[in-house]
Amino acid sequence: MGSNDTYNIIKKDGNSEIVVTKSKFIGFLGTASSVEEAEEIVTRIRKKYNDARHNCYAYIIMDGDNIIKKASDDGEPSGTAGRPMLSVMEGAELVNAVCVVTRYFGGVLLGTGGLVRAYTEAAARAFDDADVSPIRRGRYVRITLDYPDESALRRYLENEGFDITDSSYSEKVSLTVLGPEDKAEPLSKRAVDMTGGKASCEMLETVYY
């Protein structure tokens, strides 16, 4: 995965349109939760603009602890389209996102430098038009404790930014909580300390949320 504790995701699609020396570039940036979904979006846009010369794309997908990246120049000179678009996305620390830039050729060759600038600008403007939200690395923790200790623990969880995602009540109270990964171990220690050693904590899976 890398060392990042936070990434960004697309909450609302972004669009752009620029004209560079008679060529029209139409940019799209949206969300995709899987490689299959990203490829479906590319296919949909290709069908929408099936009379265009090029439909170049890039995507970044989070798959568990792996980041999958792909870029396509779709017939443009190698490295002049997909890679610059991918660089825009990487610079914005996007995941689960797909960018497609459609080019209607205007009859004038732009050269490699001109193409890189055009595709970069189309992707960047689509990003500026999108709504973006951060996600961070978190961890689920299951805490089991006695009934009299629940209220104090709930106050601590709220102050530390943990959300209770599940709860059960039998002989003891069991709370499953989600919060920042770097606060999971301190939470475990605090729960044990504040209950005089009676609480037990189980570290569960890590996620981005």
N, C-alpha and C positions, 0 to 999 in steps of 0.2 A: 504494500500500500504506500509506503513512504512515511515521512515523518510528520505530515500535515495533521493537525488536530482539527482544522476547519476547512471546509470547501464551500462552494456556492452552487445553488441549483436554480433553474429557471422556473419562476412562478407564473409568468405570463410571456407568451411568445413575443419575439421581436422581429421587426421587418425593416427592410431598407431598400432604396432604389437610387442608383447613381448612374450618370452617363459620363463616360470617359472616351473622348475622341470618337464619338458616334456609337460606341458599343454601350449597350445597356446592361447593368449588373443588378440583379434582384436578389437581395439577401433574406434569408430566413434563419432564425435561431429559436429552437424549441427544446422541450424536454423529452427524454426517452429513458425508460427504466431498464432497457435491455438492448443488446446488439440487434436482436430481431426487430424490436420496435424502431430503432434508429434506421435500419435498412428499409423498413416499411415506409417511413417518412420520406426517405430519399426516393423510393419508387413512386410514391404519390406525387411528389413535386416534379419528378421527371415526366410523369403522365400529364400533369397540369401544363408544363412548358415543353411539350414534346416537339415543338418546332424550333427550340433554342439550339444553338451550336454546342453549348456545354452546360452541364449541371454538376458542378464540383461540390464536394462535401467533406466534412470532417466530423468525427464524433468522439466523445470521451464517456465511457460507461464504467461505473463502479460495480464490480462483480465480487461480492464478498470482500476479501482482503486484496483483491487485484484491481488494477485500473487498466481497462482495455481502450486503446486509442487506434483510430484509423483515419487516413486522409486519402482522398482521390482527386487527381487533376482532371479526370474525365476528358482526356485528349489534349489538354493544354500542355505546354512544355513542362517537363518534370520539375516539380518543386515550386511552381509559380502560382499555384492555386490552393490545393488542399492543405499543404504544409503551412502557408501563411495564415490560413483560416484557423488551423489547429493551434498555431502560436497565439492568436488572439484569445482563444478559449483557455489555453494553459495560463496565459497572463492573468486572466480573470479568475483562475482557480475553479473553473466550472467542472462539474461531473454530471453524469446522466443528462447530457446535452448533445444536440446534433445541430450542425450548421450546414446549410445548403446555399450556394450562390450560383444563380443561373445567369449565363451570359448570352445575350443576343449580339452576335458579331456585327459591327458597324462598317466593315470593309477596310478598316485601317489597322495594321499590325501595331501592337503596343510595345513589343519587345519584352524581354523577361522582367526587367525592372518595372516597367509600366504595369505588367500583369500582377506582379507581387503587390504593388501599391494599390491597385484597383480591388483585388480580392481581399486584401487586408482592410481597406476602408469599408467595403460592403459588409464584411463580417463585424467590424467594430461598430458601425452604425446600427446594425441589427441588435448588437449587444446593448447599445445605448437606449434602444427602443424597448428592450425587454425589462420585465420586473425580475429582480434577482433576490434570493434569500439565502442566508448562510446556514449551513448545517455543521455540526461538530461531533466529535467522537464521544460517545457516551457508553455507560455500562449499566446493565441491570444488576440489582442486588436484592436478594430475598432476606428479609429480617423477620425472625421469630422472637416474640417477647410476650411478657405477661400483660394482661389487660390494664393494670394501673399505670404502666409505663407508656401506653400508646399516645396519650395526649402530648406529652413532652417531646416524644420522638417526632410526631407530626409537625410540631412547631419548628423543630430543628430542620426537618426535611424541607419545609417551605422556605426557611431562611437561606438554605444552602442551594436552592434551585433544583431540588429533586421532585419529580412527579410520581405519584403513586399510580401504578398501572394495573395492579390487581391486589385484592385483599381477601382473606378468609378468616373465619372465626370459629374455633372449636375449643379445645382445652387452652390454647394460646392464640394470640393474634399473629397472623402471617401477612406481611406487607411486601409486595414486589415493587421496587422503585427504579426509576431511570433518571440518571443525572450525568454530569460531566465525568469522564473516565478518571481524571486526576483527583476527583473527590470521593471515589468509591472506597478506597482503603481508609482514608480518614473517617468516612461515615461508619464503616465497620467498627473501627476502634472507638468512636464516640458512642455508638449504640451499646457496645459492651460496657463502657465506662459508666454511662448514665443510668444503666440498669443494674449496677453492682455485679456485673459479670453474668447476669442471667439471660441476656439476649444472645442469640446466635445469628451469624450472618453467612450467607452463601453468595459467592461471586458468580454471576451468570454471564451471558454472552455480551460482547461489545458490539455496538451498532453506531451508525451515523444518524443523527436526528435533528 
